[in-house]
């Protein structure tokens, strides 16, 4: 789907550029290219030169010309070939040359100097990263990352609509898994069911999504641990099967943790669910405009300690979601910042049993003056199949 140009978003960026004294931004991270142009590249070679005044320039792989013409919000698209018999250099060198040329008319340029992570391109298997030449090619530059972080933290109406689509697809895939999960399956098999639904049914969703891709970690029973991979372990009857899931719908994301159980949940896990859901619900009630991110982190971790899991979890308990699944702001006791209307936050308390097992709950919440609106229609807690 070709979304109309999101002027509210672009005007916010230009206002921040004016505050920072920047004449142009030069971005190459796929999520920032999507954010400024609506173009989600195939290989991550593409770049955007976004001026404070005038039309942006999209530097685009020639093979994606038709896609750029259909999706991009700018008509100034400058193409380069993946292979050029007249130019033996790799394509990244030609991208840099075109971006530098497009930026040459601008005095004060900002680039992504302190970018920590980036979203994937549409091929997703092998993200294209930055070479040293990219950071030295534009002369004396400013760091554009704080500006883009500030702009991206508050979502426009269109961005929220796009994120709702990703949330709906993720939830529908969970409804599918609820119907097919069985104690005889492996973690990988039920993960494949979720992935297949997201890609097969999410692509074309409501006639609004050109491409939907899913990413997951699925663990069951004692396999539930932080930062471990899905395996061939069997789904455990009576204990949760945890789905750590992301959906990307044309460059906009959701990030959930949902739980299913085959059969009756054991008393131990019922008690754990009751305790963790209390911590989670208190956190959701807390995230209103003006709330402290540091205090949110402190409150959740104290709540988790109160149910017997002091020092947990090892992962963040709240972060932004948008053109990446994980993006600022992050809640951290050593950090600062406040919750603001227009943010979309993932809240994800978790606690993990020594030796294996545990529970995490997570959803995405749109912050308004009235509080937090849950974006996924799929229930929190542990859902019985």
N, C-alpha and C positions, 0 to 999 in steps of 0.2 A: 504494500500500500504506500502511495506517495502522500505523506502528511503535509498539510499546508505549513508554510513557514511560520515558525513560532517566534513572532516578533517580540513577545514579552520576555522571552529568554534572551534573545540577541540584544535587545535594548539594555537588559541588566548587565550583560557582559560589557557592552560599550560604555555604560556609565562607570563601571569599575575601572575600565581602561583609562577613562578620563581622570579618575581619582588617582591612579597610579602613574599618570603621565606617559602612557604607552600609546604609540601610534599604530602598532600592529602586533598580533600574536601569530606565532608560527608553531603549529602543533602537528604531532605525528602519531601520538597514542590513539589507537582506534576509537576508544571511548570519547576522547576529546574531538576527533574528527566527526563522529556521529553527533556529538553535542552541538557543534557549530555549523554543520552542513547537512545533517540527516543522511549522509552517505556512510554506509558500513562496508568497508573494503573487504576484498576476498583474502588478500595476503598480508595486509598490514604495511605495504610499501607507501600507501597514499599519505598525503599531507594537506594541510590547509593553512593559507595565509589569510588571517582575518583582520582587516583594518578597522580602525575606529571610525573612519569615514570611507564610504564607498563599498563596492561589492567584494565579497570574499573570493579568493582563488582556491579552487580544488585541484591539486596535483594528483592525477589519477592514472592508474595502469590502463593502457589502451584497451586491453581485453574487457575492461569493465565500463567502456564508454556508454553502451546502451543503458546499463544500470544507473550510471551517474546521471544521464539525461532524464531518467524517469524519477529518481529519488532526490537528487541533490537540490538544495535551495538556492544555489548560485548557477548562473549561466556561464561564468568564467571558469571553464574546466580545461586544464592544460594536461595533455596526454603524454605519456612516455611508454615506450615499448619494453616488454619484459626481456626480449632479446632483440638487439639491433646490430645487424651485420656491419653497420658503419661505425659502431661504437662498442668496443669489446669490454667496456667496464660493466660491472654488475648493475642491476637496476637501481639499487639504493643510491649509487652515485648520480644517476640521472634525476632521481627525485630531488636530491639535495640541490643540484644545479638549478632546477626549475623553481624550487622553493626560494632559493637565494635570489634568483632573478626577480621573482614576484615581490620579495620583501625589500628589494634594493631602493625603492622610492620612499621608504619610511625611515625616519630618523631613529626613534626609540622602539626597539623590538623586544618582545618577551618570548622566551621559549621555556619548555618544561625541564628546567634544570634539576629540580629535586623530585621528579616523578618517582615514586616508590614502586607502584604496581600499575598495570594497565589491563584493560579488558582485552579479550581475544578478538581477532578478526574473524571472518565467517568460516575460514578453514579450521581454526581453533587448535589444530594439532601441533603447530610449530610457530608460536608467536614471533614476529619480527621485532627485534630490539634495536637500540640506537648504537651507532658507532661513534668513536671519538670525533670524527670529522663533523658530525651533526652539531656538536656542542661548540665547535670552534669556527664554524663557517659564517656566522652572522655578526662578527665583530663584538663590540661591547654590548652585552644584552642584559636584560633584567630577567629574574625568575618569574615566569607566568603561572607557576603551579599554585601559589597561594590565591591569586586572583581567580583562577578557574575553580579551585576548591570552594571559595566563598560563593561564587555564582552557582555552582552545581548543588550546593547544600539546600537551596530552596527550590522547590519544583513548581513549574508552571502548570496550568490546567491541562495542556496537551501532554506534558510529561506524566502527569498522574493518570491520565486516560491510558497511556501506553503501558504504564506499570500495572494497571488493573488487568490488562490483557494477559500479561505474563503471570500474574497471580491466579487468574482464572484457569489458565492452561495447567499450571502446577497442581491446582486443586482437583481439576478434572482427572488428571493422571493419577492422583491419589485415590479418587473414587474408583477408577479402573483397578488399581492394585488391591483395593479393599475387596473387590469381587473375585480376584484370581489367586490371591496369596494362599499358600497352603504349607503346612509343616513339612511336607516332603520336598519343598523347593530349596534352592540355595540362595544366599544373599545376592549373588550375581544374577541369578535367574529372575528374581523379583525386581531387581534394579533394571534389568533389561526390559521388563514389562513397562516400567515407568518411563524409561527413555524412549521406547518405541511409541508409546502414546503421545509423549510430548512432541516428538519430531513428526510422527505420522498424522496426528489429529491437530496439533497446534499450528503446523504450517498451513496457512489458509484460514485460521481461526476467525470466524465471523466475517470473513472477507476482508480482514484488517491486518493480517500478519503474513508477510511474505515468507519468512523463515523463522521457525521456532527450534531452538536447540536446548537440550537438557544436560545438566551435570549433576552427579550424585555421589554420595557415599552412603551405603546401606549396610547396617550392622544388625545382628539379632542376638538377643540374650547376652551371653558372656562375651560376644564379639563387639559389644558397644564399648568403644574407647575413643579418646580424642586422637586425631591425626593418625589414623590407620586406614588401610585400604579395604574396600569390599573384597570378600573372599568367596570360596566355595563352601563355607560353613552353612549348615542347614538353618532354616527358620525354626525358632524354638517355640513350641506351643506353651502358652501361659506366660510368656515373657515378651516384652516389646521388641518389635522390629523397627529400628529407627532409620528414617529417611532424611538425610541432610541433602537438600535439593535446591538447585538453582534453575530457573528458566530464563533464557534470553530470547526476547521477541523483538526482532529487528533492532537490536542494539540496546534495548531497555530490559532491566532485570528484576527478578524477585529472588528472595533468599528465605527459605523456610526450613524448619525441622519438624517433621510430622512422625507420628508413631502409630503402628497397627499392632494388634495382638490377635493371634489365632487361638480361639478357645477362651477359657476363663483366666483373667489375670491373677497371678499369685498374690497372696496377702502382702508379701514383702514389697512388691512393686506397686500395689494399690496404696500402701502407706507412703512410698516414695513419691508417687504421682500427686497425692494430696498435699504433701509438703512443698514440692516444687511448684505446683500450680498456685499455691498461696503466694510464694515469692514472685512469681511471674505476674500475677494479677496486681500485686502491690506496685510492681514496676510500671505496668501499663497505666495505672492510676496516677503515678508520679510524673509521667512525661507530658507535662503541659508547658505552654510557652513561659519562659523564664526559669524553668527548672535547671538546676546545675547538673552537668554531665558527671562531674567528679562525685557529687553526692549520689547520683544514680548508681554509679559503679560501687560506691561504698555500701549503699543500701542493699543492693542485690547480693553482694558477697557476704555481708553480715547475715542476711536471710538464709543463704545457703549454709553458712557455718552453723546457724541455729537449728538446722535439720540434720546436722551431723557430718557435714562435708567441708570443714574448715580448709581454707587455702585453695578452694576450687571456684570456677573452672580455670584451666590454663588458657582458654580462648577468650576473646573479648565478649562482653555481655551486651553490648549495644553498639551499632554502627549505622552509617547511612547506606542507602541503596538508591540506585538510579541508573546511570549509564555504565556502572559496574555493579557487581553483586556486593562488593565490600568497598565502600568509599567513605571519606570523612563526612560528618564528624564521628569520632570515636569517643566513647565514655571511658575515661581513665582517671583514677584518683590523682595522678600527678599532672593531669592536664587541666584545661579550663573549658570555657564555653558554656553556652546555655541552649536549651531546647527552644526552637522557634517555630511559629506557625509556617507551614509550607514544607517542613522537612518530612522525609519518609525514613523511618528508623526501623531496623531489625532489632528486636529484643530477644535475647537467647540465653537465659540462665540454664546451666547444666550441672549435674553432679555425677561422679563416676566412682564405681566400686573398685577397690583394690583387687587386682587379678582379673578384672573384666566384668562388664555389666554397668548399668547406669541409665540415665535419662536426660534428655534435653528437650526443651520446647522452644519454638521460635515462630514468629510471624512478623509481617511488615505492617507498620502503623503510620498512617498519615496524620500529622499533627495539625490541629486547628485550634482556634480560640476555645473551643468546647472540649478539647482533650484529644485522645488518640482513637482513630478509626481503624479497626482491623481490616486489612485489604483482602485476605484470603477467605473464601467461603468454607474451607475445610476446617473441621474442629481442631482445637488444641487438645493437649492431653493425650491419652492413649485410647485409640478408637478400636473397639472390638469388631472383628469381621464376622 
